[in-house]
Amino acid sequence: MNPDSFPRIPKVVVLGSGSWGSALATVLAHAASTVTLIGRDPKVIENINNHGNERFLPGITLADNIFASDDFSLAENADLILFVVPSSATRSVAEKVAKLELRPNAVLIACSKGIERGSGKRMSEIISEVLPAQPLAVLSGPNHAEEVCKGLATATVIGSPTEEVANYLQVLFSSPTFRSYTCDDLTGIEWGGAIKNVFAIASGIAKGLGLGDNATAGLVTRGLAEMIRLGTALGGRPGTFVGLSGVGDLIATCYSHHSRNYRAGISLGKGNTVQEILNTEGMVVEGIPNCQSIYEAAQRAGVRTPLIDALYAVLYQEKPAAAALQELLTRAPRSEKD
């Protein structure tokens, strides 16, 4: 693929008008001619066109070349199309995009972290299955939207099977406050980004139960070991999981109140139900549906995942969080390498 086939100043369409979509629009605004977010809520669309997104990012001012619309056909003129919808909606959105006449070299980027229920497919696998002719990439890492929009220092990783695509995107997603790295292990990047959501809920539960820093540190460390064990069994490279999309995202998500998964875990630890949490958040908590997808993937792969199993029991089998923790602590002794 000829890198000269990609425009230096692209037109960008972001599918999704939530906090992360708006943050990525902010990152790309300096490099793009226009950035258009495609959403469904008329109030959010109007607000974005007035340079804000108060529902998802209160107090943030968006650049003058960032716009919003509900018209999917605008993607036909885009050089870069970002999928920033909930993971459960990625397939339906990709199928909607597939009905359009896209530019031949329009690059598609999977920016949502999740695994499809039933198929066990990663987001980039879904997009490439539905839109096989387009260049493809993924973006992941310890990237809280609130901090990105404020211009706080952030690092991310861009994955693509094509070096030219990765290098092109690395330039676009780079600024004095947003540093991008490249990697060709899409499997590792996406499994790391999805699995850490589960452990973020578990970390929040530990916080909600008042267990202290020792317990959280132990949980996160054993969570990383579990991530590597499952992620490598599913095709990822071990080194990817100790990078930004693995341990980096794990650290950010398991300790920050910016994380919806962490906040959901705290609420669970305090005795609230899953439905009460979803009603309070008003947004998708990816770790909840993805715990089910990841649990099923681990079962199919025959990989031992005690933390994932415990959280699955809390979320889907009504096991009290404290009881699940007690079972984890009283398991048979093992070597740390096991």
Residue, then its C-alpha position, 0 to 999 in steps of 0.5 A: m500500500n502506497p502511503d502517498s494514497f492517504p491524504r495529509i489533511p483528512k476528513v474524519v467521521v467518528l461513529g459515536s457521539g459520547s465521551w470517547g468519540s468527542a475526545l478522539a475528535t479533539v485529538l484529531a482536530h489539529a490534523a483534520s480538515t473537519v471531524t464529524l461525529i455521527g450520533r442519535d440524540p438530537k440534543v447532543i448533536e446540537n450541543i456539539n455543533n455549539h462546541g460542547n458535549e455537556r451530557f458526556l464531557p461537561g465543561i469541555t469546549l470542542a474545536d471549531n472544525i468539530f461538528a455532529s450529525d445523524d446522517f451516516s451517509l457523511a461517512e462516504n466522504a471520509d478518509l478516516i472512520l472511527f468506530v466509537v460505539p458500544s461493543s454490542a453495537t459494532r456489528s450493526v453499525a458496520e453493517k450500516v456503513a457497508k451499505l455506503e459507497l466508501r472511499p477505497n482507501a478510507v481507513l477504519i479504526a476500531c476504538s471500542k474495547g469489547i468482545e462480541r457475545g456468542s462469536g467471541k470476535r474482537m471489534s476489528e474482526i467484526i469490522s473486517e468481516v463486514l467491510p473486508a476491502q477497507p484498510l483497518a486499524v485499532l486504537s487502545g490504551p490508558n486513555h480517559a476521555e476527560e483527561v484527553c480533552k483537557g490536554l493532559a499527557t496521554a499515551t496510546v497504541i495504534g495497531s494495524p496489520t499494515e505498517e503504512v497504515a499504522n505509520y500514517l495514523q501515528v502521525l495523525f494521532s500525535s501532538p505535544t500531549f498525545r503520544s502514539y505508539t504502533c504495534d502489529d498485534l491486534t489480537g493482543i491489543e484488543w483482548g487486553g483492552a477488553i479483559k481489563n474492564v472485567f478486572a476494573i470492576a473487580s478492583g472497584i468491588a474491593k474498594g467498595l468492600g473496604l479491603g484496602d490497597n494490599a488487596t487491590a494490588g494483589l487483585v490487579t497483579r493476579g489479574l494481569a497474570e490471568m490476562i496474559r494466560l487467556g490472551t496468549a491462549l487466544g493468539g496475542r503475544p505476551g509482550t503486548f499485555v505488558g504494554l499500553s493496551g494491557v498493563g497500562d490500561l489495567i492501571a488506569t482503569c483499576y484505580s480511577h474514578h473516571s472509569r465507569n467499570y471501576r465505579a460500577g465495581i465500587s457500587l457492587g461492593k456496597g451492595n447495589t444491584v447491576q440494574e441499579i448501577l446501570n440506571t445510575e451511570g446512564m451509559v454503557v459499562e462495558g465490563i458487565p456484558n464483556c464479562q459474559s463474553i470473556y468468561e465464555a471465551a475462557q471456557r471454550a479455550g479451556v483456560r483457568t481464569p478464577l478472577i473472571d469466573a468469580l466476577y461472572a458469578v457476581l454479575y450473572q449468578e447473584k453471588p454476593a461480592a464478599a462471598a466470591l472474594q472469600e472463595l478466591l482467598t481460600r482456594a488451594p495454594r499455588s505457585e505464583k508462576d502457575 
